[in-house]
Amino acid sequence: MSPDRRDPEGAIAEAAKTYSNWGRWGEDDVLGTVNFLDEAKRREGAALVRRGASFSLSQRFDMNGPQKGWRRRTNPVHTMLDTGTDAALGNQGFPHGIGGADDVIAMPLQCSTQWDGLGHIFDHGKAWNGRPAEQVVTSDGDLVTGIEHMAPYVAGRGVLLDVGLVVGTDGELSDGFAITEEHLSQTAEAHGVTVGRGDIVLVRTGHLARARRDGWGDYAGGPAPGLSFTTAGWLHGCEIAAIATDTWGFEVRPNEFEHAFQPLHQVVIPNMGLLIGEMWDLDALAADCADDGVYEFWLTAAPLPITGAVGSPVNPIAVK
């Protein structure tokens, strides 16, 4: 049954209580659902490598990205500190003809392909595991659940659910299309895969493919296909370790309430402890899966261990 469109507050509160994982892994937990991704699951994922074919699931990090300045999010700014010109002119001060190049990049950690850390979203002033938000994330960063804690663990069995292919038109879902549990199950059945404990689930909508074809437009924050608020039960019940999409915001936009902003985030990050990835490039992997019919693979997607960060760029690698 769909929640009351006029009552996001009530729907969020009910889902947060029903699907909470607070205390499940102890009061000191900093990993959330990544706890489901254990050593056995990692061995299972590694055993899926057959051909050795590998796919980067990351967009490029450059000035041609999707960001438009919302909440001060900009595209990466790449600056050279030393260049071949400096070397050729002998300005670097090195002996015997050696020269080199160095560079620096400045960017928000969530401007392109990335993970949302557990300190990224709060629910009524509470962070993951019921901690007071003001005691978790300060001007010094996330003092408790900084994304560096997840750096060793995010590698295991990946599963692609190409909902755009199975449910959409020409491989794409329209903006505002809400992906339900039924759509996810239908897609998994069509692909011949199961989704369960410890899996890293990738949901392709085709939105990134459309943005690449037609221009970025409002890709960053505008209307988009995405997961329905009603999938909270599926996300909780399947006990997946993480989920990532090819969209900016993971959940459907506009959101399914008359006045709301990212209500599914509010349930699944601070209450469920779910690791969420956004703006992943799933197109090349999807094409290969459609070609050979295999929709499971080894996936490694470690966040950068940036101390106290509430998100991280990532270059996920799927190997089949």
ChimeraX attribute file (.defattr): number of C-alpha atoms within 10 A of each C-alpha:
attribute: neighborCount
match mode: 1-to-1
recipient: residues
	/A:1	4
	/A:2	9
	/A:3	15
	/A:4	13
	/A:5	13
	/A:6	13
	/A:7	13
	/A:8	19
	/A:9	13
	/A:10	12
	/A:11	20
	/A:12	19
	/A:13	14
	/A:14	14
	/A:15	20
	/A:16	21
	/A:17	13
	/A:18	15
	/A:19	19
	/A:20	21
	/A:21	22
	/A:22	19
	/A:23	13
	/A:24	13
	/A:25	14
	/A:26	10
	/A:27	11
	/A:28	11
	/A:29	16
	/A:30	22
	/A:31	22
	/A:32	26
	/A:33	23
	/A:34	23
	/A:35	20
	/A:36	17
	/A:37	22
	/A:38	17
	/A:39	13
	/A:40	11
	/A:41	17
	/A:42	20
	/A:43	14
	/A:44	15
	/A:45	24
	/A:46	19
	/A:47	14
	/A:48	19
	/A:49	17
	/A:50	11
	/A:51	8
	/A:52	11
	/A:53	11
	/A:54	15
	/A:55	20
	/A:56	18
	/A:57	22
	/A:58	21
	/A:59	19
	/A:60	13
	/A:61	17
	/A:62	15
	/A:63	13
	/A:64	10
	/A:65	16
	/A:66	23
	/A:67	23
	/A:68	17
	/A:69	11
	/A:70	9
	/A:71	6
	/A:72	9
	/A:73	17
	/A:74	20
	/A:75	22
	/A:76	20
	/A:77	13
	/A:78	14
	/A:79	11
	/A:80	10
	/A:81	10
	/A:82	16
	/A:83	14
	/A:84	12
	/A:85	13
	/A:86	15
	/A:87	17
	/A:88	13
	/A:89	9
	/A:90	14
	/A:91	11
	/A:92	17
	/A:93	11
	/A:94	11
	/A:95	8
	/A:96	6
	/A:97	10
	/A:98	11
	/A:99	19
	/A:100	13
	/A:101	13
	/A:102	10
	/A:103	10
	/A:104	10
	/A:105	11
	/A:106	11
	/A:107	17
	/A:108	16
	/A:109	22
	/A:110	22
	/A:111	25
	/A:112	28
	/A:113	26
	/A:114	26
	/A:115	28
	/A:116	24
	/A:117	28
	/A:118	31
	/A:119	27
	/A:120	21
	/A:121	22
	/A:122	20
	/A:123	21
	/A:124	11
	/A:125	12
	/A:126	18
	/A:127	26
	/A:128	31
	/A:129	24
	/A:130	17
	/A:131	17
	/A:132	15
	/A:133	19
	/A:134	12
	/A:135	12
	/A:136	19
	/A:137	20
	/A:138	11
	/A:139	8
	/A:140	10
	/A:141	16
	/A:142	24
	/A:143	16
	/A:144	19
	/A:145	26
	/A:146	24
	/A:147	27
	/A:148	21
	/A:149	18
	/A:150	21
	/A:151	14
	/A:152	12
	/A:153	18
	/A:154	22
	/A:155	28
	/A:156	28
	/A:157	26
	/A:158	27
	/A:159	26
	/A:160	26
	/A:161	28
	/A:162	29
	/A:163	25
	/A:164	21
	/A:165	19
	/A:166	21
	/A:167	17
	/A:168	15
	/A:169	11
	/A:170	10
	/A:171	19
	/A:172	21
	/A:173	24
	/A:174	17
	/A:175	17
	/A:176	19
	/A:177	19
	/A:178	23
	/A:179	23
	/A:180	17
	/A:181	18
	/A:182	11
	/A:183	17
	/A:184	21
	/A:185	17
	/A:186	16
	/A:187	22
	/A:188	20
	/A:189	13
	/A:190	14
	/A:191	20
	/A:192	12
	/A:193	16
	/A:194	14
	/A:195	20
	/A:196	16
	/A:197	19
	/A:198	25
	/A:199	27
	/A:200	32
	/A:201	24
	/A:202	22
	/A:203	26
	/A:204	28
	/A:205	32
	/A:206	27
	/A:207	26
	/A:208	25
	/A:209	18
	/A:210	16
	/A:211	15
	/A:212	12
	/A:213	9
	/A:214	9
	/A:215	12
	/A:216	16
	/A:217	13
	/A:218	14
	/A:219	22
	/A:220	21
	/A:221	16
	/A:222	14
	/A:223	19
	/A:224	28
	/A:225	29
	/A:226	30
	/A:227	26
	/A:228	22
	/A:229	27
	/A:230	19
	/A:231	19
	/A:232	21
	/A:233	14
	/A:234	16
	/A:235	20
	/A:236	20
	/A:237	12
	/A:238	14
	/A:239	19
	/A:240	23
	/A:241	30
	/A:242	25
	/A:243	21
	/A:244	25
	/A:245	30
	/A:246	27
	/A:247	29
	/A:248	30
	/A:249	24
	/A:250	23
	/A:251	26
	/A:252	24
	/A:253	23
	/A:254	21
	/A:255	24
	/A:256	24
	/A:257	18
	/A:258	12
	/A:259	12
	/A:260	14
	/A:261	14
	/A:262	18
	/A:263	19
	/A:264	23
	/A:265	24
	/A:266	21
	/A:267	27
	/A:268	28
	/A:269	27
	/A:270	30
	/A:271	27
	/A:272	27
	/A:273	29
	/A:274	27
	/A:275	23
	/A:276	24
	/A:277	29
	/A:278	25
	/A:279	26
	/A:280	26
	/A:281	26
	/A:282	26
	/A:283	19
	/A:284	12
	/A:285	21
	/A:286	20
	/A:287	13
	/A:288	15
	/A:289	18
	/A:290	14
	/A:291	9
	/A:292	8
	/A:293	13
	/A:294	17
	/A:295	21
	/A:296	26
	/A:297	25
	/A:298	25
	/A:299	29
	/A:300	22
	/A:301	25
	/A:302	21
	/A:303	25
	/A:304	21
	/A:305	16
	/A:306	17
	/A:307	15
	/A:308	22
	/A:309	24
	/A:310	23
	/A:311	27
	/A:312	23
	/A:313	24
	/A:314	23
	/A:315	20
	/A:316	22
	/A:317	19
	/A:318	25
	/A:319	22
	/A:320	22
